Amino acid sequence: MDSSQPPRSDTLDALYQGYHGWLLGWLRRRTQCPHNAADLAQDTFIRVLTAGTYVAPREPRAFLATVARRLLIDNGRRQRLEQAYREELERCASYLEQAPSPEQILQAIQVLEGIDRALARMHPRVRQTFVLRHLEGLGQEQIARQTGVSIRTVQKDLVEALLICDLVAQEA
């Protein structure tokens, strides 16, 4: 073949034989990796092959470069997506390491059910005093003012609530 003549591109076979080496060099410069360049060169020709009826391009290098550039963009998008997916998996894995075990969840549910049973057994004023103290964090004086009873009554109600909680815990 005359070296001054450009390689043929009238058939897909001729395009591959005439421009594969050029495309491989072009991709090596852009990817900095001979393995990725070889894969992308093959993917470029596969894309041309599967595109339908082959029509010889007027500018084969520009044509192949355009197809390869689009593959590079697609690969970049896929790599960013894969990286985001890996980061999300790592985040989820770190969360799972901190998550309670099934046994801990069952134990917490049983404790909550016990508290529910204890609260159900309490007189409404005793239950309100217990909730204000242990869930709202109010002091005895604040509870007395809010409920309109004496501090001594608040103390008696809290003792009664704790006795009921102890009774329910012993039944479990």
SULTARA-V147356 format. One record per run of one state. SS is the DSSP state (h for helix, s for strand, l for the rest). FROM is the first residue (numbers start at 0). TO is the last residue. If there is no record, write none. Layout:
BEGIN
ss-><SS & SS>
from-><FROM & FROM>
to-><TO & TO>
END
This chain:
BEGIN
ss-><l & h & l & h & l & h & l & h & l & h & l & h & l & h & l>
from-><0 & 11 & 31 & 33 & 50 & 59 & 98 & 101 & 121 & 123 & 134 & 139 & 147 & 150 & 171>
to-><10 & 30 & 32 & 49 & 58 & 97 & 100 & 120 & 122 & 133 & 138 & 146 & 149 & 170 & 171>
END
